Each structure stands twice: as structure tokens, then as C-alpha cells.
Amino acid sequence: MRLKWPDFNDNGNVLINLDPDAFCLSERDIEVDGAVFTPKDELHVTLIGTKLGSIILEKIKQDKSIDGLLGKAFEDIDWSFEQTGPVHILSRNKGKIFQKSIIMLIEMPGVAEFYERFMSLGLIDTEIPLPPPHVTMYTHNIPLGIGVPGQKMLNILSRKTLTVNELNEYCND
């Protein structure tokens, strides 16, 4: 699946929009482990998060050709994916607010390929953690979801895992 370069959004992120119809997503709120989750109205994979985006945007300011290199690299990659799971229920406290997200890990080899190209161009340090390709499906007290920039953060935030089939049972109720 080839895609056009989506470019950086206003928050300095690069998102790969996915068709919600490709996922089993409830049309109404669901209750999981005692919390009520709202289905997302749009689904995406965050390819470049805010922190990394600000670093790269600063480099683009210094060298405008970098933006073209990113676009070409992106458009040369196959962005096909599979819904492999597992599904993670994430949670964190923000002040007095308890936030949760339900995310599904997906197999999307293009993410690793894109980061390898980033590194070969010298745009990012080879020590930068690779974000696990995932889609935020449902949220609780945080409409956009909880960011997961790397495996270490996924391990810290994850409270429970489900299979894709277990999550899909909620959309069929």
C-alpha cells in the first residue's frame, strides 16, 4: 500500500491515517475492566511524535531539502499492515485525572524501514527508540490517547493485554 507523504501536522507529528472500516470498532462506548472507553472517530499510526518532530523540523529549517528526502523515502515504502495484536490497555495519572487508552499493536514493516532511512540520512540518532506500530482504538479521559514513543514506555504504561479477538468481541456487542 503506497501512500502520499502526509507531512507534519500543526503539532509536529507525522500521522498515517487508517480507514476505521478496516478495524472492528464499536459505534458506542464500551466498558472494559470497570472503565468506560469511547471509540476514536479517526484511526492513525503516529510515525513521528511531537518530540522527534520538533528535532526534525528544526533540521528542515536549516536545510529545506530534507523535507523532500523524507517525502520521497515515505512514498517509496509499502505501508501495508496486519492487525496482529496484542491489544494493550494503557493507563497513567495526569494530576488527579486517571487516563486510559486501548491500543492495538499492528505489524507494519514500513515503520522500521522509514526509521532506518532516517538514520542512514543522519537525521536521527541510532539510539532513538523505534515506536511500536499501533493504533489507538478507544480512550478514557484523554480524547487523543496516550503517546507510546517506544517499547520501554509501552511496558511502563501497559496494565493488561487482550487478543485482537477479545477486543473485537466488544465491537460486536
C-alpha positions as CSV (number, residue, x, y, z in Angstrom):
1,M,0.0,0.0,0.0
2,R,1.7,3.2,-1.2
3,L,0.8,6.5,0.3
4,K,1.4,10.2,-0.3
5,W,3.7,11.9,2.2
6,P,1.3,13.3,4.8
7,D,3.7,16.0,6.0
8,F,4.0,17.3,9.5
9,N,0.8,18.4,11.2
10,D,0.5,21.5,13.4
11,N,1.8,19.6,16.4
12,G,4.9,18.5,14.6
13,N,3.6,14.9,14.2
14,V,3.5,12.8,11.1
15,L,0.4,10.5,11.1
16,I,-0.5,7.7,8.8
17,N,-4.3,7.8,8.6
18,L,-6.1,4.4,8.5
19,D,-9.6,3.6,7.4
20,P,-11.7,2.9,10.5
21,D,-13.7,0.4,8.5
22,A,-10.6,-1.8,8.4
23,F,-11.0,-2.4,12.1
24,C,-13.8,-3.8,14.3
25,L,-14.6,-0.6,16.2
26,S,-17.7,-0.2,18.4
27,E,-20.0,2.6,17.4
28,R,-20.7,3.3,21.1
29,D,-18.8,3.4,24.3
30,I,-17.6,0.1,25.8
31,E,-16.8,-1.0,29.3
32,V,-13.5,-2.8,29.9
33,D,-12.2,-3.7,33.4
34,G,-14.6,-1.2,35.0
35,A,-13.8,1.8,32.9
36,V,-15.9,3.3,30.1
37,F,-14.0,3.8,26.9
38,T,-15.0,6.0,23.9
39,P,-14.2,4.7,20.4
40,K,-11.9,7.0,18.4
41,D,-13.6,8.7,15.4
42,E,-10.3,8.6,13.4
43,L,-7.6,6.0,13.4
44,H,-3.9,6.5,12.7
45,V,-0.4,5.3,13.3
46,T,1.9,8.0,14.7
47,L,5.1,7.7,12.6
48,I,6.8,10.8,14.1
49,G,5.8,12.1,17.5
50,T,6.0,15.6,18.8
51,K,9.4,15.4,20.4
52,L,11.2,13.8,17.4
53,G,9.1,16.0,15.1
54,S,10.4,19.2,16.7
55,I,14.0,18.0,16.2
56,I,13.5,17.1,12.5
57,L,11.5,20.3,11.8
58,E,14.5,22.3,13.2
59,K,16.8,20.4,10.8
60,I,14.4,21.2,7.9
61,K,14.6,24.9,8.8
62,Q,18.4,24.6,8.3
63,D,18.2,22.5,5.1
64,K,14.9,22.6,3.1
65,S,16.0,19.6,1.0
66,I,15.4,17.3,4.0
67,D,11.6,17.7,3.6
68,G,11.8,16.4,0.1
69,L,14.0,13.5,1.1
70,L,11.5,12.5,3.8
71,G,8.7,12.7,1.4
72,K,10.5,10.6,-1.2
73,A,11.5,8.0,1.4
74,F,7.9,7.8,2.7
75,E,6.4,7.4,-0.7
76,D,8.9,4.6,-1.7
77,I,7.8,2.5,1.3
78,D,5.0,-0.1,1.4
79,W,2.7,0.9,4.3
80,S,0.6,-2.3,4.4
81,F,-0.2,-3.6,7.8
82,E,-1.8,-6.5,9.7
83,Q,-3.8,-6.4,12.9
84,T,-1.6,-8.8,14.9
85,G,-2.0,-7.5,18.4
86,P,-1.7,-7.9,21.2
87,V,-4.1,-5.2,22.5
88,H,-2.8,-3.2,25.4
89,I,-4.8,-1.3,28.0
90,L,-2.7,1.7,29.0
91,S,-3.1,4.0,31.9
92,R,-1.5,6.9,33.6
93,N,-2.3,9.7,36.1
94,K,-2.2,13.3,34.9
95,G,-2.6,15.2,38.1
96,K,-5.9,14.0,39.5
97,I,-7.1,12.6,36.2
98,F,-6.8,8.9,35.5
99,Q,-6.3,8.5,31.8
100,K,-6.6,5.2,29.8
101,S,-6.3,4.1,26.2
102,I,-6.8,0.8,24.4
103,I,-4.2,0.3,21.6
104,M,-3.7,-2.5,19.1
105,L,-0.2,-3.3,18.0
106,I,0.0,-3.9,14.3
107,E,2.6,-5.4,12.0
108,M,3.7,-2.5,9.7
109,P,7.3,-3.2,8.5
110,G,7.3,0.3,6.8
111,V,7.9,2.0,10.2
112,A,11.2,0.2,10.8
113,E,12.2,0.8,7.1
114,F,11.4,4.5,7.4
115,Y,13.4,4.9,10.6
116,E,16.4,3.0,9.0
117,R,16.3,5.6,6.2
118,F,16.1,8.4,8.8
119,M,19.2,7.0,10.5
120,S,21.1,6.5,7.2
121,L,20.4,10.1,6.3
122,G,21.8,11.2,9.7
123,L,18.6,12.8,10.7
124,I,18.2,10.9,13.9
125,D,20.5,9.2,16.3
126,T,20.7,5.4,16.1
127,E,19.8,5.3,19.8
128,I,16.3,6.7,19.3
129,P,13.8,4.1,20.2
130,L,11.5,2.8,17.5
131,P,7.8,3.5,18.2
132,P,5.9,0.2,18.3
133,P,3.4,0.4,15.3
134,H,0.0,0.7,17.0
135,V,-3.5,2.2,16.6
136,T,-5.3,3.9,19.5
137,M,-8.8,2.4,19.3
138,Y,-10.5,3.7,22.5
139,T,-9.8,6.3,25.1
140,H,-10.9,7.3,28.6
141,N,-10.4,10.8,29.9
142,I,-7.9,11.6,27.1
143,P,-9.6,12.1,23.7
144,L,-6.4,11.7,21.6
145,G,-4.9,8.8,23.5
146,I,-1.7,8.2,25.4
147,G,1.5,8.5,23.4
148,V,3.8,5.5,23.1
149,P,7.2,6.6,21.7
150,G,9.0,3.3,22.4
151,Q,8.8,-0.2,23.8
152,K,10.1,0.9,27.2
153,M,7.2,3.3,27.6
154,L,4.7,0.7,26.3
155,N,5.9,-1.6,29.1
156,I,5.6,1.1,31.7
157,L,2.0,2.2,30.7
158,S,0.5,-1.2,29.9
159,R,-1.8,-2.6,32.6
160,K,-3.4,-5.5,30.8
161,T,-3.3,-7.2,27.4
162,L,-6.0,-8.7,25.3
163,T,-6.0,-10.6,22.0
164,V,-7.4,-8.9,18.9
165,N,-10.3,-11.4,19.0
166,E,-11.1,-10.4,22.7
167,L,-11.2,-6.7,21.7
168,N,-13.3,-7.5,18.7
169,E,-16.0,-9.0,21.0
170,Y,-16.7,-5.6,22.3
171,C,-17.5,-4.2,18.9
172,N,-19.9,-7.0,18.2
173,D,-22.0,-6.5,21.4
